[in-house]
Amino acid sequence: MDLKSAAEGHERDGMVFKAVSLWKHVLKLEPNRTEIHERLASLYERMDLRPEAREHLESVAEHYVVLCDADALVRTLERIQVLESRNQAR
């Protein structure tokens, strides 16, 4: 079983901490994979670790700027805005 499959399995089984650990290893091997940044951001959101989620979402946003993908960029910036509004609500 490769790292991605193992990470997906842990994520599916609700083993969030193990999934994050494995996705971080995958990201070290493939640092430009936007979907991995998105997965980590989602997992960090589930864990209520907003600064970490924001960091990964910012990487995703930068990727969409380079690709000139306005729709995906707007969706990502909206996610960042939601994270910020939750931080301010505390």
Buried (B, 14 or more C-beta within 10 A) or exposed (E): EEBBEBBBBBBEEEBBEBBBBBBBBBBEEEEEBBEBBBBBBBBBBBEEBBEBBBBBBBBBBBBBEEEEBEEBBEEBBEBBEBBEEEEEEE
